[in-house]
Structure formats: C-alpha cells, structure tokens
Amino acid sequence: MAQSHGSCLCKKVTYTFTGEPVMQAICHCLPCRKVSGGTHTTNILIPLAALTITSGKEHLKSYAAAHPSGMTLTLHFCENCGTKIYKDMDGEAFKGFAIVQAGTLDAGEGGMEIGDVKLGAELWVKNRVPWLGSMEGAGQLQEFA
C-alpha cells in the first residue's frame, strides 16, 4: 500500500503512515464513546514506527486516562481544534502500536482512505448501544479479547 495521509480538522497537525494496518476495528468501550462524542471509534492499528507526524508536532498534545481494561489509554490530539489523531495503550498487546483514528484519513492523497477500512472486529460489544446492530463479517468481542 502507498503512503497514507491524514490530518486534524484545522490542518495544523498532519501525518503519514506506511504499510498495511495490523488490525481495523470499531470500539464501543466507554472511553471511546467519550472521545468520539458518538457510539464508537473507528480504529486502524499500525506499528508506531510506521507513523510520522509530518507537521504540527508542537500542536500535538496528549492526555492519559485509566481504561476499564486496567490499561492506560493515551490520546494524542491537536491542541487547536481538538481532533484525536491517534491513541496508544500500555498493555502488552498494544505496545509498539499506534491506534490511528480512521476519520482523520485524508482523501485524494494516495494510500488508505476511510472508505478503504475493512473492519475485522468490533471491540467491547458489551457496551454497544442496543439500536446499533453488529457489523456483518466483523468478529464480535466482549472486550479486547
């Protein structure tokens, strides 16, 4: 896959990543609801080494919070517009990975676009709102496993 590009809403923070995602999933956990302002987040798991902040590194801030899994969830976001660019977690299964927010992908730049996301799993389905059905073909996990 070609190099993928993304940015925040105000375009002060831009990034690229190379290679294929390790996993693509939506997450219904309560922290993901809070950070998205919706019912879930759409996540692209990539090696952290494949992610490059190409501009606005000085505008990228982070916030860490406890996750119901017992891990620490760290959000990386634009201080100007508040867009969450990526997340990371300190659990063994997530070490060395960035969880890029699919809605930040830019169209027409080459590489992956949001329409290219192929969900392999729905995570934390025990928190899925009852009026949102399961995604056809995606694994259904009560939590992360």
C-alpha positions as CSV (number, residue, x, y, z in Angstrom):
1,M,0.0,0.0,0.0
2,A,1.1,3.5,-0.7
3,Q,1.8,6.0,2.0
4,S,-1.4,7.1,3.7
5,H,-2.0,10.7,4.8
6,G,-4.2,12.3,7.5
7,S,-4.7,15.5,9.4
8,C,-6.8,17.2,12.1
9,L,-9.7,19.4,11.3
10,C,-7.7,22.7,11.3
11,K,-4.8,21.0,9.3
12,K,-2.2,22.1,11.8
13,V,-1.3,18.5,12.6
14,T,-0.6,16.2,9.6
15,Y,0.7,12.7,9.5
16,T,1.6,9.8,7.2
17,F,1.9,6.1,7.7
18,T,3.3,3.3,5.6
19,G,2.3,-0.3,5.2
20,E,-0.8,-2.3,5.9
21,P,-2.7,-1.9,9.2
22,V,-2.3,-4.8,11.6
23,M,-6.0,-4.5,12.6
24,Q,-9.0,-2.4,11.7
25,A,-11.8,-2.3,14.3
26,I,-14.5,-0.3,15.9
27,C,-14.6,0.0,19.6
28,H,-17.6,0.6,21.8
29,C,-15.8,1.0,25.1
30,L,-16.9,3.9,27.3
31,P,-13.7,5.9,26.8
32,C,-14.1,5.6,23.0
33,R,-17.6,6.9,23.3
34,K,-16.4,9.9,25.3
35,V,-13.5,10.8,22.9
36,S,-15.6,10.4,19.8
37,G,-18.8,12.0,21.1
38,G,-20.6,9.1,19.4
39,T,-21.3,5.4,19.8
40,H,-17.8,4.2,19.0
41,T,-14.4,5.0,17.4
42,T,-13.1,3.5,14.1
43,N,-9.5,2.4,14.6
44,I,-6.6,1.5,12.5
45,L,-3.8,-0.3,14.4
46,I,-0.4,0.3,12.9
47,P,3.2,-0.1,14.1
48,L,4.2,3.1,15.9
49,A,7.4,3.2,13.9
50,A,5.2,3.5,10.7
51,L,3.6,6.7,11.9
52,T,5.2,10.0,11.2
53,I,3.9,13.4,12.3
54,T,4.8,15.5,9.2
55,S,3.7,18.9,10.5
56,G,2.4,20.5,13.7
57,K,4.2,18.2,16.2
58,E,4.3,21.3,18.5
59,H,0.4,21.3,18.4
60,L,0.1,17.6,19.3
61,K,-0.9,17.2,23.0
62,S,-1.6,14.1,24.9
63,Y,-4.0,13.0,27.7
64,A,-3.8,9.8,29.6
65,A,-6.6,8.1,31.5
66,A,-7.4,4.8,33.1
67,H,-9.3,2.4,30.8
68,P,-11.8,-0.2,32.1
69,S,-9.5,-2.9,31.0
70,G,-6.9,-1.8,33.6
71,M,-4.6,-0.3,30.9
72,T,-3.8,3.3,30.5
73,L,-5.2,4.9,27.3
74,T,-3.3,7.9,26.0
75,L,-5.0,10.2,23.5
76,H,-2.9,12.3,21.1
77,F,-4.8,15.3,19.8
78,C,-4.5,18.8,18.2
79,E,-4.4,21.4,20.8
80,N,-6.1,23.9,18.4
81,C,-9.1,22.0,17.1
82,G,-9.2,19.0,19.5
83,T,-9.1,16.3,16.8
84,K,-7.9,13.0,18.2
85,I,-5.2,11.8,15.8
86,Y,-4.2,8.5,17.4
87,K,-4.3,6.6,20.7
88,D,-2.0,4.2,22.4
89,M,-2.3,1.8,25.3
90,D,0.3,0.4,27.7
91,G,-1.0,-3.1,27.7
92,E,1.3,-5.9,26.4
93,A,-0.9,-6.5,23.3
94,F,-0.7,-2.8,22.3
95,K,3.0,-2.0,23.0
96,G,4.7,-0.5,19.9
97,F,1.4,0.3,18.1
98,A,-0.5,3.5,17.3
99,I,-4.3,3.3,17.1
100,V,-5.0,5.9,14.3
101,Q,-8.5,7.3,14.2
102,A,-9.9,6.5,10.7
103,G,-11.8,9.7,10.5
104,T,-8.6,11.7,10.3
105,L,-7.5,10.0,7.0
106,D,-7.4,12.4,4.1
107,A,-9.0,11.5,0.7
108,G,-7.2,12.0,-2.6
109,E,-3.7,11.9,-1.1
110,G,-2.9,8.3,-2.1
111,G,-2.9,5.4,0.3
112,M,-5.7,4.4,2.6
113,E,-8.9,6.5,2.9
114,I,-11.8,6.0,5.3
115,G,-13.7,4.1,2.6
116,D,-10.9,1.5,2.5
117,V,-11.4,0.5,6.1
118,K,-12.2,-3.2,6.4
119,L,-13.4,-3.9,9.8
120,G,-12.0,-7.2,11.2
121,A,-13.6,-6.8,14.7
122,E,-16.0,-4.9,16.9
123,L,-14.5,-4.5,20.4
124,W,-16.3,-4.0,23.7
125,V,-19.6,-5.1,22.2
126,K,-21.0,-5.5,25.7
127,N,-21.2,-1.6,25.6
128,R,-22.7,-1.4,22.1
129,V,-25.9,0.7,22.1
130,P,-28.9,-1.5,21.5
131,W,-30.1,0.4,18.4
132,L,-26.8,-0.2,16.6
133,G,-26.6,-3.7,15.1
134,S,-23.4,-5.7,14.7
135,M,-21.2,-5.2,11.7
136,E,-21.5,-8.1,9.2
137,G,-18.4,-10.1,8.9
138,A,-16.6,-8.5,11.9
139,G,-15.6,-10.5,14.9
140,Q,-17.7,-9.7,18.0
141,L,-15.5,-9.4,21.1
142,Q,-17.0,-8.6,24.5
143,E,-13.8,-6.6,25.4
144,F,-10.4,-6.7,23.7
145,A,-10.3,-10.4,23.6
